[in-house]
Amino acid sequence: MGGTFVITLREGFEAALVLGLIYTYLEKIGARREFRYVTGGALLGVVASILLGILVTVLSGPLVDLGPDIIGATVLFAASGMLTWHSWWMRRHARAIRGDLERRIDAAQARRQLWVVGVIAFTGVFREGAETVLFLWGLLTQVGTNAGGSLLALGGVLGILGAVVLGVLVFRGARQLSLRRFFAWTSGFLLLLAAGLFSTGMGRLQALGILPPADTLWDTSRWLDDRSFLGSLLAGLLGYRARPSTWEALAYGVYLVAAGWLFFGGSDRPPAPPPSRAGSSAGSRASGAGKRLTSGAARH
């Protein structure tokens, strides 16, 4: 439940930020009537994401029949890699997102094809939705069906509702909401989530015989079983294992060190985006709420 909450909260909020930037810029250039394209594109993105989730659910049965451990390990490593890449990319390139969106809108306006903003909105929402489907599938593969599908679904619904609330607060100029802290905290949780997925994937490889057998490093099932409610919650959120093998524990630690250095080590200064004449002129007309939004998004 905790893992699905963090994933849907983060992904849903990123989609809300993209849509908010589009709405804000359209209003600044006097194209408020084109809001309908953005709304329509966003709704189509949501529908497409739901259909993708249904397709994955339908296909998961036959795929697992081909080899549960093989398919499970593949999904776990893919979800872990995508979580890592996504968080790293957003940390490095978030500053250029606003300028890129404004350049694309300016180009569409110059061609008198502002319906293109609907395509931009659809792409942004569906991208986040597709990533969410992969992440949740990997999380479900990690914790198994014993954790309770209803709890996972509840966490997802709460995360989406939280993303909507945060999006409304940001675009209404809530000063007490720090986007930098929000993305820093959620990045930390995503790092732990990805470490848990990676560790579980290594356990699947060990079960397949690809890795040599290893002893159980510790056993805390007497105090906190990972099949209990709290244990399954920690398993989904932090990758907790009551009886991890040496391979699983080693993979978890190595991943945390490597990914932690990638996320938080080195320079935090991403490459500067190319200058944009349209972006510069628009920046001078930006409202206070737009400035707070983009400055907060750039720092994460």
VEXMARKE-754095 format. One record per residue (C-alpha): x, y, z. Coordinates in steps of 0.5 Angstrom, whole numbers, padded with zeros to 4 digits, always signed. Layout:
N
XYZ ...
This chain:
300
+0000+0000+0000 +0006+0005+0002 +0009+0004-0005 +0003+0005-0009 +0002+0011-0005 +0009+0014-0006 +0009+0012-0014 +0002+0014-0016 +0003+0021-0012 +0010+0022-0015 +0007+0021-0022 +0001+0024-0021 +0004+0030-0019 +0009+0030-0025 +0003+0030-0029 -0001+0035-0026 +0005+0040-0026 +0006+0039-0034 -0001+0040-0035 -0001+0046-0030 +0005+0049-0034 +0001+0048-0041 -0005+0052-0038 -0001+0057-0035 +0003+0059-0041 -0004+0059-0046 -0007+0064-0041 -0001+0068-0041 -0001+0068-0049 -0008+0070-0049 -0010+0063-0052 -0015+0061-0046 -0020+0058-0051 -0015+0053-0053 -0016+0050-0046 -0021+0045-0049 -0015+0041-0052 -0011+0041-0046 -0017+0038-0042 -0019+0033-0048 -0012+0031-0049 -0011+0030-0041 -0017+0025-0041 -0015+0021-0047 -0008+0020-0043 -0012+0018-0037 -0016+0013-0041 -0010+0010-0045 -0006+0009-0038 -0012+0005-0036 -0013+0001-0042 -0005+0000-0042 -0006-0003-0034 -0012-0007-0037 -0008-0010-0042 -0002-0012-0038 -0007-0015-0033 -0010-0019-0038 -0003-0021-0041 +0000-0022-0034 -0003-0029-0034 +0000-0032-0040 +0007-0029-0039 +0007-0032-0032 +0005-0039-0035 +0011-0039-0039 +0016-0038-0033 +0014-0034-0027 +0021-0033-0024 +0024-0031-0031 +0018-0026-0032 +0018-0024-0025 +0025-0022-0025 +0025-0019-0032 +0019-0014-0029 +0023-0013-0023 +0029-0011-0026 +0026-0007-0031 +0022-0003-0026 +0028-0002-0022 +0032+0001-0028 +0026+0005-0030 +0025+0008-0023 +0032+0010-0023 +0033+0013-0030 +0026+0017-0029 +0028+0020-0022 +0035+0021-0025 +0033+0025-0031 +0028+0029-0027 +0033+0031-0023 +0038+0033-0028 +0033+0036-0034 +0027+0039-0030 +0030+0046-0031 +0029+0045-0038 +0022+0042-0038 +0018+0049-0038 +0022+0052-0044 +0021+0046-0048 +0014+0046-0047 +0013+0054-0048 +0017+0053-0055 +0013+0047-0057 +0007+0052-0056 +0010+0058-0059 +0011+0053-0065 +0004+0051-0065 +0001+0058-0065 +0006+0060-0071 +0003+0055-0075 -0004+0056-0072 -0005+0049-0070 -0006+0050-0063 -0010+0044-0062 -0003+0041-0062 -0003+0043-0054 -0008+0037-0054 -0003+0032-0056 +0003+0035-0052 -0002+0034-0046 -0004+0027-0048 +0004+0025-0049 +0005+0028-0042 +0000+0024-0038 +0000+0018-0042 +0008+0018-0041 +0007+0018-0033 +0001+0013-0033 +0005+0008-0037 +0011+0009-0032 +0006+0008-0026 +0003+0001-0029 +0010-0001-0030 +0012+0001-0023 +0006-0002-0020 +0007-0009-0024 +0014-0009-0021 +0011-0008-0014 +0006-0013-0015 +0011-0018-0017 +0015-0016-0011 +0010-0017-0006 +0006-0022-0009 -0001-0023-0008 -0001-0025-0001 +0000-0017+0001 -0008-0016-0001 -0010-0013-0008 -0015-0009-0005 -0009-0005+0000 -0005-0004-0006 -0011-0001-0010 -0013+0003-0004 -0006+0006-0004 -0006+0008-0011 -0013+0011-0010 -0010+0015-0004 -0004+0017-0008 -0008+0020-0014 -0012+0024-0010 -0006+0027-0006 -0003+0029-0013 -0009+0032-0015 -0010+0036-0008 -0002+0038-0009 -0003+0040-0016 -0009+0045-0014 -0005+0048-0008 +0001+0049-0012 -0003+0053-0018 -0007+0057-0013 +0000+0059-0010 +0000+0056-0003 +0007+0058+0000 +0007+0053+0005 +0008+0048+0000 +0016+0046-0002 +0016+0043-0008 +0024+0042-0007 +0022+0038-0001 +0017+0034-0004 +0021+0032-0009 +0027+0030-0005 +0023+0026+0000 +0019+0022-0006 +0026+0021-0009 +0029+0018-0003 +0023+0013-0002 +0023+0012-0010 +0030+0010-0009 +0028+0005-0003 +0023+0002-0007 +0028+0001-0013 +0033-0002-0009 +0027-0007-0006 +0025-0009-0013 +0033-0010-0015 +0034-0014-0009 +0028-0018-0010 +0030-0019-0018 +0036-0022-0015 +0033-0027-0011 +0029-0029-0017 +0035-0030-0021 +0038-0035-0015 +0031-0039-0015 +0033-0040-0022 +0039-0043-0021 +0043-0037-0025 +0046-0035-0018 +0049-0040-0014 +0045-0041-0007 +0046-0037-0001 +0045-0038+0006 +0039-0034+0010 +0043-0028+0013 +0038-0026+0018 +0031-0028+0020 +0026-0023+0024 +0020-0027+0022 +0019-0028+0029 +0018-0021+0031 +0016-0018+0024 +0014-0023+0018 +0014-0020+0011 +0007-0023+0010 +0003-0019+0016 +0000-0013+0014 +0006-0008+0017 +0011-0013+0014 +0008-0013+0007 +0007-0005+0008 +0014-0005+0009 +0016-0010+0004 +0012-0005-0001 +0015+0001+0001 +0022+0000+0003 +0024-0007+0000 +0023-0011+0007 +0025-0018+0008 +0024-0022+0014 +0029-0028+0011 +0033-0025+0006 +0039-0029+0003 +0046-0026+0002 +0045-0025-0005 +0039-0020-0004 +0042-0017+0002 +0048-0015-0002 +0044-0013-0008 +0040-0008-0004 +0046-0005+0000 +0050-0004-0007 +0044-0001-0011 +0043+0004-0005 +0050+0006-0005 +0051+0006-0013 +0044+0010-0014 +0045+0014-0008 +0051+0017-0011 +0048+0018-0018 +0042+0021-0015 +0045+0026-0009 +0053+0026-0011 +0057+0030-0015 +0054+0037-0018 +0047+0039-0018 +0048+0043-0023 +0044+0041-0030 +0046+0043-0037 +0043+0050-0038 +0038+0050-0043 +0039+0053-0050 +0036+0061-0050 +0029+0062-0052 +0027+0068-0055 +0020+0066-0053 +0021+0064-0047 +0025+0070-0045 +0019+0075-0047 +0014+0070-0043 +0018+0070-0037 +0018+0077-0036 +0010+0077-0036 +0010+0071-0032 +0005+0071-0026 +0007+0070-0019 +0004+0063-0018 +0008+0061-0025 +0014+0064-0022 +0014+0060-0016 +0012+0053-0019 +0017+0053-0024 +0023+0055-0019 +0020+0050-0015 +0020+0045-0020 +0027+0047-0023 +0030+0045-0016 +0028+0038-0015 
